[in-house]
């Protein structure tokens, strides 16, 4: 093999490698630009929604929206986000038209310096109707159990 043949194959290998490196560089650059454009669009849309007062988690219409407005008016220690989360948490009670009772409980509880968290909403959601006083008492032990203890 002559020296010219070895040099030309090496040269073609180097040129081929540079072409593939250049192609890879442009592909990575294009992907990076796409990622930057996607992020900037996401920030622009979410910033525009925030500026317009349209949060992504805010309910639109129905009992949840009424609950959020009532929560913000009556439970002054709850933030907007906590009201949205809490009203979503007790949605079944809202559909049963128990929303004012739940909101009154949350307002009372938060005025006593208790956090406006999931535990507060869950407790207020269960203290309604038959369960307003904690529920019915536990049933007495069955008589069969008493008889067996006496026999032993």
C-alpha positions as CSV (number, residue, x, y, z in Angstrom):
1,X,0.0,0.0,0.0
2,X,1.4,3.3,-1.0
3,X,1.7,6.3,1.3
4,X,-0.7,8.3,-0.9
5,X,-3.4,5.6,-0.5
6,X,-3.0,5.6,3.3
7,X,-3.1,9.5,3.4
8,X,-6.2,9.6,1.3
9,X,-8.1,7.1,3.4
10,X,-7.1,9.0,6.5
11,X,-8.1,12.2,5.0
12,X,-11.5,10.8,3.9
13,X,-12.0,9.4,7.4
14,X,-11.2,12.9,9.0
15,X,-13.6,14.7,6.6
16,X,-16.3,12.2,7.2
17,X,-15.9,12.5,10.9
18,X,-16.0,16.3,10.7
19,X,-19.2,16.1,8.6
20,X,-20.9,13.9,11.1
21,X,-19.7,16.1,14.0
22,X,-21.0,19.2,12.2
23,X,-24.4,17.4,11.6
24,X,-24.6,16.4,15.2
25,X,-23.8,20.0,16.3
26,X,-26.6,21.4,14.2
27,X,-29.1,18.8,15.4
28,X,-28.2,19.6,19.0
29,X,-28.4,23.4,18.4
30,X,-31.9,22.9,16.8
31,X,-33.1,20.9,19.7
32,X,-31.8,23.4,22.2
33,X,-33.6,26.2,20.3
34,X,-36.8,24.2,20.2
35,X,-36.6,23.7,24.0
36,X,-36.0,27.5,24.6
37,X,-39.0,28.4,22.4
38,X,-41.2,25.9,24.2
39,X,-40.2,27.2,27.6
40,X,-40.7,30.9,26.6
41,X,-44.1,30.1,25.2
42,X,-45.1,28.3,28.4
43,X,-43.9,31.2,30.5
44,X,-45.7,33.7,28.3
45,X,-49.0,31.8,28.4
46,X,-48.9,31.1,32.2
47,X,-47.8,34.7,32.9
48,X,-50.6,36.1,30.7
49,X,-53.1,33.9,32.5
50,X,-51.8,35.1,35.9
51,X,-51.9,38.7,34.7
52,X,-55.5,38.3,33.6
53,X,-56.4,36.7,37.0
54,X,-57.1,33.3,35.5
55,X,-55.2,30.8,37.6
56,X,-54.8,27.3,36.3
57,X,-56.3,25.7,39.4
58,X,-59.3,28.0,39.7
59,X,-62.7,26.3,39.1
60,X,-65.0,27.7,36.5
61,X,-68.6,27.8,37.4
62,X,-70.7,25.5,39.5
63,X,-70.7,24.8,43.2
64,X,-66.9,24.9,43.5
65,X,-66.7,28.5,42.3
66,X,-69.4,29.6,44.7
67,X,-67.6,27.8,47.5
68,X,-64.3,29.5,46.6
69,X,-66.0,33.0,46.7
70,X,-67.7,32.2,50.0
71,X,-64.4,30.8,51.5
72,X,-62.5,33.9,50.5
73,X,-65.2,36.1,52.0
74,X,-65.8,34.2,55.3
75,X,-62.6,32.3,56.0
76,X,-60.2,35.3,55.8
77,X,-57.2,33.3,56.9
78,X,-57.4,30.9,54.0
79,X,-55.5,31.9,50.8
80,X,-57.0,31.6,47.4
81,X,-55.1,28.5,46.7
82,X,-56.2,26.9,50.0
83,X,-59.9,27.8,49.2
84,X,-59.6,26.2,45.8
85,X,-58.0,23.1,47.2
86,X,-60.4,22.8,50.1
87,X,-63.5,23.3,48.0
88,X,-62.3,20.7,45.6
89,X,-61.7,18.4,48.6
90,X,-65.3,18.7,49.8
91,X,-67.0,18.7,46.4
92,X,-69.4,15.9,47.4
93,X,-70.7,18.0,50.3
94,X,-71.1,21.0,47.9
95,X,-73.2,18.9,45.6
96,X,-75.3,17.8,48.6
97,X,-75.9,21.6,49.3
98,X,-73.9,21.5,52.5
99,X,-71.4,24.1,51.4
100,X,-72.5,26.9,53.7
101,X,-72.2,24.6,56.7
102,X,-68.7,23.5,55.7
103,X,-67.6,27.1,55.0
104,X,-68.9,28.2,58.4
105,X,-67.0,25.4,60.1
106,X,-63.8,26.3,58.2
107,X,-64.2,30.0,59.1
108,X,-64.7,29.2,62.8
109,X,-61.8,26.8,62.8
110,X,-59.3,29.1,61.1
111,X,-60.3,32.0,63.4
112,X,-59.1,29.9,66.3
113,X,-55.6,29.9,64.7
114,X,-55.9,26.4,63.2
115,X,-54.4,26.0,59.8
116,X,-56.6,26.1,56.7
117,X,-55.3,22.8,55.5
118,X,-56.7,19.4,54.2
119,X,-57.3,18.2,57.8
120,X,-59.5,21.2,58.6
121,X,-61.5,20.8,55.4
122,X,-61.9,17.1,56.0
123,X,-63.0,17.6,59.6
124,X,-65.5,20.2,58.6
125,X,-66.7,18.1,55.7
126,X,-67.5,15.2,58.0
127,X,-69.2,17.2,60.8
128,X,-72.5,17.6,58.9
129,X,-76.0,16.3,59.3
130,X,-76.2,13.1,61.4
131,X,-72.4,13.4,62.0
132,X,-72.4,17.0,63.2
133,X,-71.7,15.9,66.8
134,X,-69.2,13.2,65.9
135,X,-71.7,10.5,64.9
136,X,-73.8,8.0,66.7
137,X,-72.3,6.3,69.8
138,X,-70.6,3.0,69.4
139,X,-72.9,0.0,69.8
140,X,-72.8,-1.8,73.2
141,X,-70.9,-5.0,73.3
142,X,-73.0,-8.0,72.4
143,X,-74.5,-10.1,75.2
144,X,-72.8,-13.2,73.9
145,X,-69.4,-11.8,74.7
146,X,-70.5,-11.0,78.3
147,X,-72.0,-14.6,78.8
148,X,-68.7,-16.2,77.6
149,X,-66.6,-14.1,80.0
150,X,-68.8,-15.1,83.0
151,X,-68.6,-18.8,82.2
152,X,-64.8,-18.9,82.2
